[in-house]
Amino acid sequence: MTDPEVGARIARWRRRRGLSQVALAGLVGRSESWLSQVERGLRHVDSLAVLRDLSRVLRVDLEMLAPSPMATPRGSNGPAHPVLEQALLAPPIADSTAATPAAAPVTTTEVSAMHLAYQDARYGDVLTALPTISVQLAGTGDPRLLAAGWAVVAKMLTKTGSWDLALLAADRAREAAYRSGDRADLGMAAFQVVCALLPTSRAAIGEDLATRTAHHLTPDNARDSGGVDAADDAAVRSVAGALWLIAAIAAARRSDTDAAADRLDRAHHLAQAVGRDANLRWTAFGPTNVALHRVTVAAELGDAPAAITAAHRLDPSRFPAPLRGRRVQAGLDLAWAYTCRRRDADAVLALLEVERAAPDATRHNVYARSTISTLLGRARGSTGGHIRGLATRNHVTL
């Protein structure tokens, strides 16, 4: 990488994560002197693979370390799909004289099926359906259905790293939610905007939106009760809880331990108010989701031992079906934590468990692929055969 600011960015994020040069260098298989020279601008990061490893360990997007055309290889910002891009960037103009009939509007059943497939970590199925659904949404007049439809499009695009397109889809969900006037819909749409912003250089905007929206839905002076009296109390609480959880992740990425803990606590109170592992507005919010997020927050803080401890406290028998995707994410965070501790055999086992539960997760999750790549570079002995097989099946190379 030839960007002279890369070293300064690496140093800044390393300090935010509370890592020494010795620790960070060891985690990416380099020497302390090498990292010191990189941070002082005396030498360049000599391969994209190493820069990926640094971004994975520091828990930041690759663009945050090297925001230049060289930093992101072709296709790394999500799948290029002409029909989907056309639907989002240049939607068709209604024309009553056109010979070709407009696409039939999407149905509630189809949107629900998309959300369920996403939550079941069947990402391939969702990706296949996205272009058609996106075109069909253009012919839909129901704002609540539009909000739910664009929300699931944004979810999948965020998952695959297409953050620019995800932000467009999330903004359309928010526009529809404003038209519907439903508070839970507005919160759901804001949540998708936040998810699309957090992996980018606009993370601070996303974090601010998450906290402001959560406060609006559940004011501090009504924290335990949720602060709402309408019939959809549980839906509003669920969306607010999801916002506090994503805000906790955002705080962890800034290494703000206190803010992350406070936001997890707020989410915990709301989960207790909901009283069960519900799936209102497709949030899968409840006590189990909060527990799963504790693994991710620990990982985002760079605290591998805490992530491992939080993961071991989980009870898989209590995971409801809509939490498969979040359970998979916790498994990937656990694999990351094991990788940081150089417990490569345990990391491979965690990845294999994720692959068994949801094969699409290892194929389409950018962080999963990065962890596999790191383990592949260190592969040896009996573990090497398993990680090489995992890499081959998921088309991961060094």
C-alpha positions in Angstrom: 0.0 0.0 0.0 1.5 3.3 -1.0 -0.8 5.7 0.9 1.5 7.5 3.4 -1.3 7.9 5.9 -1.9 4.1 6.3 0.7 3.8 9.2 -0.9 6.7 11.1 -4.3 5.2 10.7 -3.1 1.8 11.9 -1.5 3.4 15.0 -4.6 5.4 15.8 -6.9 2.3 15.7 -4.3 0.2 17.5 -4.3 2.7 20.4 -8.2 2.8 20.4 -8.2 -0.9 20.8 -5.7 -0.8 23.6 -3.2 -3.0 21.9 0.6 -2.7 22.1 2.7 -2.9 19.0 4.0 -6.2 20.2 0.5 -7.6 20.5 -0.8 -6.3 17.2 2.3 -7.4 15.3 2.0 -10.9 16.8 -1.7 -11.2 15.8 -0.8 -10.6 12.2 2.4 -12.6 12.2 4.8 -9.7 11.9 7.6 -8.3 14.1 7.3 -5.3 16.5 10.0 -3.5 14.5 8.1 -4.0 11.3 4.9 -2.5 12.8 6.9 0.3 14.3 8.3 1.2 10.9 4.9 1.0 9.3 3.3 3.3 11.9 6.1 5.8 11.5 5.8 5.8 7.8 9.2 4.3 7.2 7.9 1.3 5.3 4.7 0.3 3.5 2.3 -2.5 4.2 3.6 -4.8 1.5 0.4 -6.8 0.7 -3.3 -6.5 0.7 -3.6 -9.7 2.7 -1.6 -8.2 5.6 -3.8 -5.1 5.5 -6.9 -7.3 5.6 -5.4 -9.1 8.7 -4.8 -5.7 10.4 -8.4 -4.6 9.6 -9.8 -7.8 11.0 -7.8 -7.7 14.3 -8.5 -4.0 14.7 -12.2 -4.6 13.9 -12.5 -1.8 11.3 -13.4 -1.8 7.7 -10.5 -2.0 5.2 -11.4 1.4 3.9 -10.8 2.9 7.4 -7.1 1.9 7.2 -6.5 2.6 3.5 -9.3 4.6 1.9 -7.9 4.5 -1.6 -8.8 2.6 -4.8 -5.9 0.2 -4.0 -7.3 -0.7 -0.6 -10.4 -2.4 -1.9 -10.1 -5.1 -4.6 -12.8 -5.4 -7.2 -15.9 -7.0 -5.8 -15.1 -6.6 -2.1 -17.9 -4.1 -1.6 -20.5 -6.7 -2.3 -21.8 -8.6 -5.3 -22.1 -6.7 -8.6 -25.6 -7.4 -9.9 -26.7 -5.3 -12.8 -30.5 -5.8 -12.2 -30.2 -5.0 -8.5 -28.0 -1.9 -9.1 -30.5 -0.8 -11.8 -33.4 -1.1 -9.4 -31.7 0.9 -6.7 -29.8 3.5 -8.7 -32.1 4.0 -11.7 -35.6 2.7 -10.9 -38.0 2.5 -13.8 -40.2 5.5 -14.7 -43.9 4.8 -14.7 -45.2 4.9 -18.3 -48.8 4.0 -19.1 -47.9 3.8 -22.8 -45.1 1.2 -22.3 -45.5 -2.0 -24.2 -43.9 -4.1 -21.4 -46.2 -4.4 -18.3 -44.8 -3.2 -15.0 -43.6 -5.9 -12.5 -46.3 -7.1 -10.2 -46.2 -5.6 -6.7 -44.4 -7.6 -4.0 -46.7 -9.3 -1.5 -46.5 -9.4 2.3 -45.9 -13.2 2.1 -42.8 -12.6 -0.2 -41.3 -10.0 2.1 -41.9 -12.1 5.1 -40.2 -15.1 3.4 -37.2 -12.9 2.6 -36.9 -11.8 6.3 -37.2 -15.4 7.5 -34.6 -16.6 5.0 -32.2 -13.9 6.1 -32.7 -14.7 9.8 -32.2 -18.4 8.9 -28.8 -17.4 7.4 -29.9 -18.6 4.0 -28.2 -15.7 2.4 -27.8 -17.3 -1.0 -31.6 -17.5 -1.3 -32.0 -13.9 -0.3 -29.4 -12.7 -2.8 -31.1 -14.6 -5.5 -34.4 -13.0 -4.8 -33.1 -9.4 -4.2 -33.2 -8.2 -7.8 -36.8 -9.3 -8.5 -38.0 -8.0 -5.1 -36.3 -4.7 -5.6 -38.0 -4.2 -9.0 -41.4 -5.3 -7.5 -41.1 -2.8 -4.7 -41.4 0.0 -7.2 -45.0 -1.0 -7.9 -46.0 -1.3 -4.2 -48.2 1.4 -2.7 -48.4 0.2 0.9 -45.8 2.2 2.9 -45.6 -0.4 5.7 -44.9 -3.1 3.2 -42.4 -0.9 1.4 -40.6 -0.2 4.7 -40.3 -3.9 5.5 -39.3 -4.8 2.0 -36.5 -2.2 1.6 -35.4 -3.1 5.1 -34.6 -6.7 4.2 -32.9 -5.5 1.0 -30.7 -3.2 3.1 -30.0 -6.0 5.6 -28.6 -8.3 2.9 -26.6 -5.7 1.1 -25.0 -4.7 4.4 -24.2 -8.3 5.2 -22.3 -8.7 1.9 -20.5 -5.4 2.2 -22.4 -3.4 -0.4 -22.7 -0.4 1.9 -23.4 2.2 -0.7 -26.4 0.3 -2.1 -27.5 -0.8 1.4 -27.7 2.9 2.4 -29.9 3.6 -0.6 -32.2 0.8 0.3 -32.3 1.8 4.0 -33.1 5.4 3.1 -36.0 4.1 1.0 -37.3 2.1 4.0 -37.1 5.2 6.1 -39.0 7.3 3.5 -41.7 4.7 3.5 -41.8 4.5 7.3 -42.3 8.3 7.5 -45.3 7.9 5.1 -46.7 5.1 7.3 -46.3 7.1 10.5 -45.6 3.9 12.5 -43.1 4.5 15.2 -41.7 0.9 15.1 -41.3 1.1 11.4 -39.4 4.4 11.7 -37.1 2.8 14.3 -36.6 -0.3 12.1 -35.7 1.9 9.1 -33.3 4.0 11.2 -31.7 0.7 12.4 -31.0 -0.3 8.8 -29.5 3.1 8.0 -27.2 2.7 11.1 -26.1 -0.8 10.0 -25.2 0.6 6.5 -23.2 3.5 8.0 -21.2 1.7 10.8 -18.7 -0.1 8.5 -17.8 3.1 6.7 -16.1 6.4 7.5 -19.5 7.8 8.5 -19.8 5.5 11.6 -20.1 8.4 14.0 -23.2 9.6 12.1 -24.7 6.1 12.4 -24.0 5.8 16.1 -25.5 9.2 16.8 -28.7 8.2 14.8 -28.9 5.0 16.8 -28.8 6.6 20.2 -31.1 9.5 19.2 -33.7 7.2 17.8 -33.5 4.8 20.7 -33.9 7.7 23.2 -36.8 9.1 21.2 -38.6 5.7 21.3 -37.8 5.0 25.0 -37.0 8.1 27.0 -34.6 7.8 29.9 -37.3 8.8 32.4 -39.3 5.7 31.4 -36.4 3.3 30.9 -37.8 0.3 32.7 -41.3 0.6 31.3 -40.2 1.4 27.7 -41.8 4.8 27.8 -44.7 4.0 25.5 -48.4 3.3 26.1 -49.6 2.3 22.6 -50.8 -1.1 21.7 -47.6 -1.8 19.9 -45.4 -1.3 23.0 -43.6 -4.5 22.5 -42.7 -3.7 18.9 -41.4 -0.3 19.8 -39.4 -1.7 22.7 -38.0 -4.4 20.4 -36.8 -1.9 17.8 -35.4 0.4 20.5 -33.6 -2.5 22.0 -32.1 -3.4 18.6 -30.9 0.2 18.3 -29.2 0.1 21.7 -27.5 -3.2 20.7 -26.1 -1.7 17.5 -25.1 1.4 19.4 -23.3 -0.8 21.9 -21.3 -2.3 19.0 -20.6 1.2 17.7 -19.2 2.3 21.1 -17.1 -0.9 21.3 -15.5 -0.1 18.0 -14.5 3.2 19.5 -13.1 1.3 22.5 -15.6 3.1 24.7 -16.1 0.3 27.3 -18.4 2.3 29.6 -20.8 3.4 26.8 -20.9 -0.1 25.4 -21.8 -1.5 28.8 -24.5 1.1 29.4 -26.1 0.4 26.1 -26.1 -3.3 26.7 -27.7 -2.6 30.0 -30.4 -0.5 28.4 -31.1 -3.3 25.9 -31.3 -5.8 28.8 -34.0 -3.7 30.5 -36.0 -3.5 27.3 -35.6 -7.3 26.7 -37.0 -7.9 30.2 -39.9 -5.6 29.4 -40.6 -7.5 26.2 -40.4 -10.6 28.3 -39.5 -13.2 25.7 -37.4 -13.8 22.6 -39.8 -12.1 20.2 -39.4 -11.3 16.6 -41.4 -8.1 16.3 -40.5 -6.0 13.2 -38.1 -8.8 12.4 -35.7 -7.7 15.2 -35.4 -11.2 16.9 -35.0 -9.0 20.0 -35.2 -10.5 23.5 -33.0 -11.7 26.3 -31.1 -14.3 24.2 -30.3 -11.7 21.5 -28.8 -9.4 24.2 -26.6 -12.3 25.5 -25.4 -13.0 21.9 -24.5 -9.4 21.5 -22.3 -9.5 24.6 -20.0 -11.8 22.5 -19.9 -9.4 19.6 -19.3 -6.4 21.8 -16.4 -8.1 23.6 -15.0 -9.0 20.2 -15.4 -5.4 19.0 -13.6 -4.2 22.1 -10.7 -6.4 21.1 -11.2 -8.4 24.3 -10.8 -12.0 23.0 -10.9 -13.6 26.5 -14.1 -11.8 27.3 -15.6 -12.8 24.0 -14.8 -16.5 24.7 -16.2 -16.3 28.2 -19.5 -14.7 27.0 -19.8 -17.3 24.2 -19.3 -20.2 26.7 -22.2 -18.8 28.8 -24.7 -19.2 26.0 -27.2 -22.0 26.0 -27.7 -23.2 22.5 -30.9 -25.0 23.5 -32.6 -21.7 24.1 -31.9 -20.2 20.7 -35.2 -19.5 18.9 -35.2 -20.0 15.1 -35.1 -16.3 14.1 -31.8 -16.0 16.0 -29.9 -18.4 13.7 -28.2 -15.4 11.9 -27.2 -13.7 15.2 -26.0 -17.1 16.6 -23.9 -17.5 13.5 -22.4 -14.1 14.1 -21.5 -15.0 17.7 -19.8 -18.1 16.3 -17.8 -16.0 13.9 -16.8 -13.7 16.7 -15.8 -16.7 18.8 -13.6 -17.9 15.9 -12.0 -14.5 15.7 -11.3 -14.5 19.4 -9.7 -18.0 19.2 -7.6 -16.8 16.2 -6.4 -13.8 18.2 -5.3 -16.1 21.0 -3.7 -18.4 18.5 -6.0 -21.2 19.4 -6.2 -22.1 15.8 -7.7 -25.6 16.3 -10.5 -24.1 18.3 -11.0 -21.4 15.8 -11.3 -23.9 13.0 -13.8 -25.9 15.0 -15.9 -22.8 15.6 -15.9 -22.0 11.9 -16.8 -25.6 11.0 -19.7 -25.3 13.4 -20.8 -22.1 11.7 -20.5 -23.7 8.3 -22.6 -26.7 9.4 -25.3 -24.4 10.8 -25.3 -21.9 8.0 -23.0 -22.6 5.0 -24.0 -19.2 3.4 -22.5 -17.4 6.4 -19.0 -18.4 5.7 -19.5 -17.7 1.9 -20.9 -14.3 2.2 -19.6 -12.7 5.4 -16.6 -10.5 4.8 -15.2 -11.1 8.4 -15.7 -14.8 8.1 -13.6 -14.9 4.9 -10.9 -12.7 6.5 -10.6 -15.1 9.5 -10.4 -18.1 7.2 -7.7 -16.4 5.2 -5.7 -15.7 8.4 -5.9 -19.2 9.6 -5.0 -20.5 6.1 -1.8 -18.5 6.3 -0.9 -20.2 9.6 -2.1 -23.7 8.6 -0.1 -26.6 9.7 -0.5 -30.1 11.0 -3.9 -31.8 11.3 -5.6 -28.4 11.6 -4.2 -27.4 8.3 -6.2 -30.0 6.4 -9.5 -28.7 7.9 -8.8 -25.1 7.2 -7.7 -25.8 3.7 -10.9 -27.7 3.1 -12.9 -24.8 4.6 -11.0 -22.3 2.4 -11.6 -24.4 -0.7 -15.3 -24.8 -0.1 -15.7 -21.0 0.4 -13.3 -20.0 -2.4 -11.0 -18.2 0.0 -7.3 -17.8 -1.0 -4.4 -16.0 0.6 
